[in-house]
Amino acid sequence: MGFIFAVPEGIAAVAAGTGALAGETAGHAGQAAGAGAVVAPGLEEISAANAAKITEYAAHVASMLGAASTVKALYGMSTGLSGATLSLADLMSAANIGTVIA
């Protein structure tokens, strides 16, 4: 039979790191949207069509990065909640064991 060892401080650090990655990803979403806006079309219709495609693609990339940022933020929040729940369970177990031993 195996045991699971968890370090609540480590779990909290992972949650904070994931939250930081979510913020960084959100920043990249803004950069991707801006990247599509700087493409200026030329005078011919092919250049205008290409600029429109690049702008559309950049908008899709920004949308996906925004969604990824949200998922990362939720993962960080759930990881933090998991660590807090584990800590609470450990404290409650310790209190119960303390009453049995005393």
N, CA, C and O of each residue as an XYZ file, in Angstrom:
408
protein
N       0.848     -1.178      0.000
C       0.000      0.000      0.000
C       0.890      1.237      0.000
O       1.828      1.335      0.791
N       0.599      2.158     -0.870
C       1.393      3.365     -0.976
C       0.788      4.532     -0.214
O      -0.368      4.496      0.205
N       1.573      5.532     -0.053
C       1.126      6.749      0.614
C       1.289      7.928     -0.337
O       2.159      7.933     -1.208
N       0.450      8.905     -0.154
C       0.541     10.135     -0.932
C       1.028     11.232      0.003
O       0.412     11.507      1.033
N       2.123     11.844     -0.363
C       2.652     12.955      0.416
C       2.425     14.242     -0.375
O       2.797     14.336     -1.545
N       1.824     15.210      0.260
C       1.588     16.495     -0.389
C       2.106     17.602      0.522
O       1.966     17.541      1.743
N       2.693     18.590     -0.084
C       3.208     19.733      0.665
C       2.334     20.937      0.310
O       2.437     21.467     -0.797
N       1.474     21.376      1.238
C       0.557     22.480      0.932
C       1.252     23.740      0.427
O       0.714     24.447     -0.425
N       2.443     24.023      0.948
C       3.178     25.204      0.481
C       3.555     25.053     -0.987
O       3.500     26.013     -1.756
N       3.937     23.838     -1.367
C       4.271     23.568     -2.764
C       3.056     23.696     -3.666
O       3.144     24.214     -4.779
N       1.923     23.218     -3.175
C       0.682     23.334     -3.948
C       0.322     24.802     -4.129
O      -0.100     25.211     -5.211
N       0.486     25.593     -3.075
C       0.199     27.022     -3.170
C       1.138     27.706     -4.163
O       0.722     28.606     -4.892
N       2.397     27.285     -4.192
C       3.355     27.859     -5.132
C       2.986     27.516     -6.569
O       3.105     28.350     -7.466
N       2.537     26.282     -6.780
C       2.100     25.879     -8.120
C       0.887     26.700     -8.543
O       0.804     27.139     -9.690
N      -0.040     26.907     -7.634
C      -1.236     27.703     -7.944
C      -0.854     29.135     -8.310
O      -1.402     29.708     -9.251
N       0.081     29.704     -7.567
C       0.520     31.076     -7.863
C       1.232     31.141     -9.208
O       1.019     32.073     -9.983
N       2.072     30.155     -9.482
C       2.776     30.120    -10.761
C       1.820     29.972    -11.932
O       2.003     30.593    -12.979
N       0.807     29.151    -11.750
C      -0.192     28.975    -12.809
C      -0.973     30.259    -13.025
O      -1.285     30.620    -14.160
N      -1.286     30.947    -11.940
C      -1.964     32.241    -12.074
C      -1.109     33.250    -12.819
O      -1.618     34.036    -13.618
N       0.190     33.225    -12.558
C       1.103     34.140    -13.264
C       1.160     33.793    -14.755
O       1.198     34.690    -15.598
N       1.166     32.512    -15.078
C       1.153     32.098    -16.486
C      -0.140     32.532    -17.174
O      -0.133     32.896    -18.350
N      -1.234     32.492    -16.444
C      -2.509     32.936    -17.016
C      -2.439     34.410    -17.386
O      -2.921     34.814    -18.444
N      -1.838     35.211    -16.514
C      -1.674     36.635    -16.812
C      -0.762     36.872    -17.998
O      -1.018     37.750    -18.822
N       0.303     36.090    -18.084
C       1.226     36.234    -19.208
C       0.537     35.852    -20.521
O       0.717     36.517    -21.541
N      -0.247     34.784    -20.482
C      -0.973     34.357    -21.683
C      -1.971     35.429    -22.114
O      -2.130     35.681    -23.309
N      -2.632     36.051    -21.168
C      -3.568     37.125    -21.497
C      -2.834     38.287    -22.173
O      -3.365     38.912    -23.091
N      -1.623     38.569    -21.719
C      -0.825     39.617    -22.354
C      -0.483     39.281    -23.795
O      -0.485     40.153    -24.664
N      -0.190     38.015    -24.041
C       0.110     37.591    -25.412
C      -1.124     37.674    -26.304
O      -1.010     37.907    -27.507
N      -2.292     37.485    -25.718
C      -3.525     37.633    -26.506
C      -3.639     39.062    -27.024
O      -4.018     39.282    -28.175
N      -3.313     40.024    -26.176
C      -3.328     41.423    -26.618
C      -2.288     41.705    -27.687
O      -2.531     42.476    -28.616
N      -1.123     41.075    -27.551
C      -0.082     41.259    -28.563
C      -0.511     40.671    -29.902
O      -0.264     41.262    -30.954
N      -1.152     39.512    -29.861
C      -1.587     38.873    -31.109
C      -2.628     39.727    -31.824
O      -2.604     39.852    -33.049
N      -3.529     40.305    -31.064
C      -4.538     41.172    -31.682
C      -3.876     42.390    -32.307
O      -4.262     42.822    -33.393
N      -2.890     42.937    -31.629
C      -2.176     44.097    -32.164
C      -1.346     43.769    -33.392
O      -1.171     44.611    -34.273
N      -0.834     42.542    -33.452
C      -0.003     42.149    -34.595
C      -0.797     42.162    -35.892
O      -0.265     42.510    -36.946
N      -2.056     41.787    -35.820
C      -2.882     41.799    -37.027
C      -3.250     43.197    -37.468
O      -3.551     43.423    -38.640
N      -3.230     44.126    -36.547
C      -3.647     45.482    -36.877
C      -2.567     46.278    -37.608
O      -2.874     47.304    -38.215
N      -1.323     45.834    -37.566
C      -0.248     46.620    -38.164
C       0.001     46.278    -39.635
O       0.847     46.898    -40.278
N      -0.721     45.307    -40.163
C      -0.532     44.921    -41.561
C      -1.346     45.863    -42.437
O      -2.577     45.832    -42.431
N      -0.647     46.691    -43.179
C      -1.338     47.651    -44.056
C      -1.434     47.072    -45.473
O      -0.433     46.602    -46.015
N      -2.613     47.101    -46.068
C      -2.742     46.572    -47.429
C      -2.130     47.530    -48.450
O      -2.061     48.742    -48.247
N      -1.691     46.933    -49.550
C      -1.195     47.753    -50.655
C      -2.360     48.232    -51.517
O      -3.508     48.230    -51.074
N      -2.067     48.635    -52.724
C      -3.109     49.179    -53.602
C      -3.869     48.094    -54.370
O      -5.010     48.317    -54.773
N      -3.257     46.926    -54.579
C      -3.940     45.881    -55.353
C      -4.854     45.061    -54.448
O      -4.695     45.060    -53.227
N      -5.808     44.367    -55.054
C      -6.799     43.651    -54.252
C      -6.219     42.422    -53.546
O      -6.725     42.046    -52.489
N      -5.185     41.786    -54.085
C      -4.580     40.631    -53.419
C      -3.977     41.059    -52.081
O      -4.136     40.360    -51.081
N      -3.295     42.187    -52.055
C      -2.699     42.675    -50.824
C      -3.772     42.982    -49.781
O      -3.597     42.681    -48.600
N      -4.869     43.574    -50.212
C      -5.970     43.872    -49.285
C      -6.579     42.580    -48.745
O      -6.917     42.497    -47.564
N      -6.717     41.577    -49.605
C      -7.271     40.292    -49.164
C      -6.327     39.619    -48.173
O      -6.774     39.070    -47.166
N      -5.038     39.658    -48.450
C      -4.057     39.068    -47.535
C      -4.052     39.786    -46.186
O      -3.985     39.142    -45.139
N      -4.120     41.099    -46.209
C      -4.156     41.862    -44.956
C      -5.395     41.500    -44.153
O      -5.328     41.393    -42.928
N      -6.529     41.310    -44.829
C      -7.760     40.916    -44.133
C      -7.611     39.526    -43.523
O      -8.058     39.289    -42.401
N      -6.983     38.603    -44.260
C      -6.774     37.246    -43.736
C      -5.845     37.257    -42.531
O      -6.077     36.550    -41.550
N      -4.787     38.066    -42.611
C      -3.853     38.146    -41.483
C      -4.551     38.734    -40.254
O      -4.363     38.253    -39.137
N      -5.347     39.764    -40.469
C      -6.084     40.372    -39.357
C      -7.066     39.377    -38.750
O      -7.198     39.296    -37.528
N      -7.752     38.623    -39.598
C      -8.701     37.609    -39.109
C      -7.969     36.517    -38.333
O      -8.413     36.101    -37.263
N      -6.850     36.058    -38.879
C      -6.062     35.028    -38.199
C      -5.575     35.523    -36.836
O      -5.654     34.802    -35.841
N      -5.076     36.748    -36.800
C      -4.591     37.317    -35.534
C      -5.724     37.421    -34.514
O      -5.508     37.219    -33.319
N      -6.920     37.733    -34.985
C      -8.078     37.794    -34.081
C      -8.391     36.412    -33.515
O      -8.725     36.283    -32.337
N      -8.283     35.380    -34.353
C      -8.518     34.009    -33.875
C      -7.456     33.592    -32.862
O      -7.773     32.972    -31.846
N      -6.204     33.930    -33.136
C      -5.125     33.606    -32.200
C      -5.365     34.313    -30.869
O      -5.206     33.712    -29.806
N      -5.744     35.571    -30.926
C      -6.022     36.324    -29.698
C      -7.176     35.692    -28.926
O      -7.141     35.621    -27.698
N      -8.192     35.237    -29.644
C      -9.330     34.593    -29.000
C      -8.913     33.302    -28.305
O      -9.313     33.046    -27.169
N      -8.112     32.492    -28.987
C      -7.657     31.232    -28.392
C      -6.754     31.477    -27.184
O      -6.850     30.770    -26.181
N      -5.884     32.473    -27.279
C      -5.023     32.792    -26.140
C      -5.847     33.309    -24.962
O      -5.531     33.028    -23.806
N      -6.900     34.061    -25.258
C      -7.780     34.515    -24.188
C      -8.460     33.351    -23.496
O      -8.564     33.324    -22.269
N      -8.926     32.384    -24.284
C      -9.555     31.192    -23.702
C      -8.542     30.381    -22.899
O      -8.856     29.887    -21.816
N      -7.329     30.244    -23.428
C      -6.285     29.508    -22.711
C      -5.941     30.194    -21.399
O      -5.697     29.530    -20.391
N      -5.922     31.513    -21.410
C      -5.649     32.262    -20.187
C      -6.721     31.991    -19.138
O      -6.414     31.825    -17.957
N      -7.973     31.947    -19.570
C      -9.074     31.669    -18.643
C      -8.950     30.272    -18.052
O      -9.144     30.084    -16.851
N      -8.628     29.295    -18.889
C      -8.474     27.923    -18.400
C      -7.316     27.835    -17.407
O      -7.433     27.168    -16.379
N      -6.201     28.501    -17.706
C      -5.060     28.485    -16.786
C      -5.421     29.137    -15.458
O      -5.038     28.647    -14.396
N      -6.153     30.232    -15.520
C      -6.556     30.910    -14.283
C      -7.458     30.004    -13.447
O      -7.313     29.933    -12.227
N      -8.386     29.314    -14.104
C      -9.267     28.390    -13.384
C      -8.479     27.220    -12.792
O      -8.757     26.775    -11.679
N      -7.494     26.729    -13.546
C      -6.658     25.644    -13.038
C      -5.870     26.096    -11.817
O      -5.769     25.365    -10.832
N      -5.313     27.298    -11.880
C      -4.582     27.826    -10.736
C      -5.479     27.982     -9.518
O      -5.076     27.676     -8.395
N      -6.705     28.463     -9.749
C      -7.649     28.633     -8.650
C      -8.023     27.275     -8.044
O      -8.071     27.128     -6.823
N      -8.286     26.287     -8.903
C      -8.673     24.975     -8.381
C      -7.503     24.297     -7.669
O      -7.710     23.580     -6.690
N      -6.282     24.516     -8.147
C      -5.112     23.950     -7.474
C      -4.944     24.578     -6.092
O      -4.660     23.881     -5.118
N      -5.118     25.884     -6.014
C      -5.037     26.558     -4.721
C      -6.105     26.086     -3.757
O      -5.839     25.886     -2.572
N      -7.313     25.908     -4.265
C      -8.409     25.418     -3.432
C      -8.136     23.993     -2.968
O      -8.452     23.636     -1.833
N      -7.557     23.191     -3.831
C      -7.193     21.827     -3.469
C      -6.179     21.813     -2.333
O      -6.307     21.036     -1.387
N      -5.179     22.669     -2.431
C      -4.175     22.754     -1.373
C      -4.776     23.210     -0.051
O      -4.426     22.692      1.009
N      -5.682     24.181     -0.117
C      -6.328     24.670      1.112
C      -7.206     23.584      1.728
O      -7.248     23.427      2.948
N      -7.899     22.845      0.887
C      -8.747     21.752      1.380
C      -7.897     20.669      2.030
O      -8.262     20.134      3.077
N      -6.774     20.347      1.415
C      -5.865     19.356      1.981
C      -5.344     19.808      3.341
O      -5.278     19.018      4.283
N      -4.978     21.079      3.435
C      -4.493     21.605      4.718
C      -5.581     21.534      5.783
O      -5.314     21.162      6.926
N      -6.787     21.887      5.414
C      -7.903     21.834      6.367
C      -8.166     20.399      6.808
O      -8.397     20.144      7.990
N      -8.132     19.463      5.866
C      -8.343     18.059      6.224
C      -7.258     17.565      7.174
O      -7.547     16.825      8.114
N      -6.008     17.969      6.934
C      -4.919     17.581      7.829
C      -5.124     18.153      9.225
O      -4.917     17.460     10.220
N      -5.530     19.414      9.299
C      -5.768     20.029     10.613
C      -6.901     19.337     11.360
O      -6.812     19.111     12.567
N      -7.965     19.002     10.640
C      -9.098     18.324     11.279
C      -8.706     16.919     11.732
O      -9.121     16.475     12.803
N      -7.920     16.229     10.933
C      -7.450     14.891     11.325
C      -6.565     14.977     12.557
O      -6.687     14.166     13.475
N      -5.681     15.952     12.575
C      -4.788     16.129     13.724
C      -5.595     16.429     14.985
O      -5.273     15.936     16.066
N      -6.648     17.243     14.842
C      -7.480     17.567     16.002
C      -8.206     16.316     16.506
O      -8.308     16.098     17.714
N      -8.701     15.509     15.590
C      -9.390     14.292     15.995
C      -8.444     13.291     16.651
O      -8.797     12.661     17.648
N      -7.252     13.146     16.097
C      -6.265     12.237     16.686
C      -5.852     12.751     18.071
O      -5.638     11.969     18.997
N      -5.746     14.070     18.193
C      -5.384     14.658     19.477
C      -6.409     14.349     20.558
O      -6.045     14.128     21.713
N      -7.691     14.333     20.193
C      -8.727     14.023     21.192
C      -8.715     12.555     21.575
O      -9.049     12.211     22.709
N      -8.334     11.679     20.648
C      -8.278     10.245     20.947
C      -7.091      9.935     21.859
O      -7.193      9.142     22.795
N      -5.964     10.582     21.560
C      -4.753     10.324     22.350
C      -4.865     10.916     23.744
O      -4.358     10.332     24.702
N      -5.516     12.059     23.875
C      -5.600     12.748     25.174
C      -6.523     12.072     26.106
O      -6.702     12.527     27.236
